[in-house]
Amino acid sequence: MPTREEVLKQALELSPEDREILQIQLYYSLQPDTKDSAETFATPELAAKWSAEIDRRIAAYQRGDMKAQDSETAMQELRDYLQEKNQRRQAS
């Protein structure tokens, strides 16, 4: 089994996007296992709302009312949005 230092060295050689994905996967690997998705939300009501929203979005996609977007584009748009939000906050 590779040492922690070896794994870190390999991880740092990854692209920024791959390191970000690895970070997310490591974060979630440390969270308690849950069998019920409601346990991952603050309240059962919030879990039910998200479940309904996911069902709504899937149905809209299947009807052709909503287009899919690849993850790289979605992540870049999110990064741009967060960077702009940080810049506005720092300017005020």
C-alpha positions in Angstrom: 0.0 0.0 0.0 1.4 3.4 -0.9 2.3 5.8 1.9 0.4 9.0 2.6 3.3 11.0 1.2 3.3 9.0 -2.0 -0.4 9.4 -2.5 -0.1 13.2 -1.8 2.7 13.5 -4.3 0.6 11.7 -7.0 -2.5 13.8 -6.1 -0.6 17.0 -6.5 0.4 16.0 -10.0 -3.3 15.8 -11.1 -5.0 18.7 -12.9 -6.8 21.3 -10.7 -10.1 19.8 -11.8 -9.1 16.3 -10.9 -7.8 17.5 -7.5 -11.1 19.2 -6.9 -13.0 16.0 -7.7 -10.6 14.1 -5.4 -11.2 16.6 -2.6 -14.9 16.2 -2.9 -14.7 12.4 -2.9 -12.4 12.4 0.1 -14.7 14.8 2.0 -17.7 12.5 1.4 -15.7 9.4 2.3 -15.4 10.9 5.8 -19.1 11.5 6.3 -21.2 9.0 8.2 -22.8 6.4 6.0 -26.5 6.9 5.5 -28.9 4.5 4.0 -31.8 7.0 3.9 -31.3 10.1 1.8 -33.4 12.0 4.3 -30.5 11.6 6.8 -28.2 13.7 4.6 -30.5 16.7 4.8 -31.3 19.0 7.7 -34.9 17.9 7.8 -37.1 15.2 6.2 -39.1 18.0 4.6 -36.0 19.3 2.9 -35.1 15.8 1.6 -38.7 15.5 0.2 -38.4 18.9 -1.5 -35.1 17.9 -3.1 -36.5 14.6 -4.2 -39.4 16.3 -5.8 -37.1 18.8 -7.5 -34.9 16.0 -8.9 -38.0 14.2 -10.2 -39.2 17.4 -11.8 -35.8 18.0 -13.5 -35.5 14.4 -14.8 -39.0 14.6 -16.3 -38.3 18.0 -17.9 -35.1 16.5 -19.4 -36.9 13.4 -20.7 -39.6 15.6 -22.3 -36.9 17.7 -24.0 -37.8 20.8 -22.0 -34.4 21.0 -20.4 -30.9 20.4 -21.9 -28.1 18.6 -20.1 -24.7 20.3 -19.6 -21.4 18.5 -19.3 -19.8 18.6 -15.8 -16.7 20.6 -17.0 -18.9 23.4 -18.2 -21.1 23.4 -15.2 -18.1 23.4 -12.8 -16.5 26.3 -14.7 -19.7 28.3 -14.6 -19.9 27.7 -10.8 -16.2 28.7 -10.4 -16.8 31.9 -12.4 -19.9 32.7 -10.4 -18.1 32.2 -7.0 -15.1 34.2 -8.1 -17.4 37.1 -9.2 -19.3 36.9 -5.9 -16.1 37.0 -3.9 -14.8 40.0 -5.9 -18.1 41.9 -5.3 -17.9 41.0 -1.6 -14.3 42.2 -1.3 -15.1 45.4 -3.2 -17.9 46.4 -0.7 
